[in-house]
């Protein structure tokens, strides 16, 4: 028989799977980061740094204020337990999972094996990059640029070297060995990945099945599209076979979620056998656009009634919510979105816009204000200012002013001054 869940139950189950029912620790250690990664599976990396780079935010959302340098030591050092690969987009993954992605690396290699591919057309550059990494160990792109063999003639082009590094990373010949600031350091995979992990062979079907198992565990309850998107597996047939195998093994259980339908028909969904259904969710969290809770637009709309697009590439005059608006979770509802900017020079967290979602309640403003104050503390900012752009700004400003743990100011957003 197929169990039936309400939409609220499915939301709570999903949030529990993502760690939002666990109390935030009073002191965050590397152990908490590792445990959170076990739940997430991947941590997506993004370079936009208006408020904080995206990979810092999922840990803040779940653990509260922690020292950002702790993430740097845990994820970015050469002795880390993690490495970067395209496990969703560019993400941190456990280094022990490298072999799980061999099927994706092999797919890139096959795609570029033709005589007219970029790799074939630039074989000389690719070979020079590999030789440099082999002889000199981990290098930044700038290190390669400094020693570029310009005397060899017209074949040299800096863009080609950057492309060579990225192609070799995708095929698994090169790995990211760390970062200095936000600049990657590259090395041959054998210089980064432990030999037993590098030598491990996992058949493609087995790897996809394991990834679907993990996606289900991290999702709590999910449709086939949700599971496929978690690790960006585009082979629908292979995903379907993996789900069937996991159902046969008793690891996934078919469920029907009321309201999860398409064209009037219920969408098949599955619950991981370890998923828990909490009575309530008490979390408040500011989410990055690349948080697994909201990174798949179809799931965000279906599960949280959040119709969400990032407006980075939208012309400023046409933005509805702001350059980098962040969803805000209160309880088991996404109730608002806020566009944040860290003004380091003025030591101020700027709330550039704030907007209610249909699920919002009057009392949510106080929870949002408390989380904004915590966000300012996390980023070492002394003040919070809020513009008048957005239908939630008045209520959030009043809530901030009602408990001013730090100075609360008003500022005018450029969108307001243009109206």
Secondary structure, 3 states (H helix, E strand, C coil): CCEEECHHHHHHHHHHHCCCCCCCCCCCCHHHHHHHHHHHCCEECCCCCCCCCHHHHHHHHHHCCCCHHHHHHHHHCCCCCEEEEECCCEEEEEHHHHHHHHHHHHHHHHHCCCCCCHHHHCHHHHHHHHHHHHHHCCEEHHHHHHCCCHHHCCCCCHHHHHHHHHHHHHCCCEEEEEEECCEEEEEEHHHHCCHHHHHCCCCHHHHHHHHHHHHHHHHCEEEHHHHHHHCCCCCHHHHHHHHHHHHHCCCEEEEEECCCEECCEECCEEEECCCCCCCCCCCEEECCCCCCCCCCHHHHHHHHCCCCCCCCCCCHHHCCCCCCEEEEEECCEEEEEEEEEEECCCCEEEEEEEEECCCCCCCHHHHHHHHHHHHHHHCCCCEEEECCCCCCHHHHHHHHHHCCCCEEEECCCHHHHCC
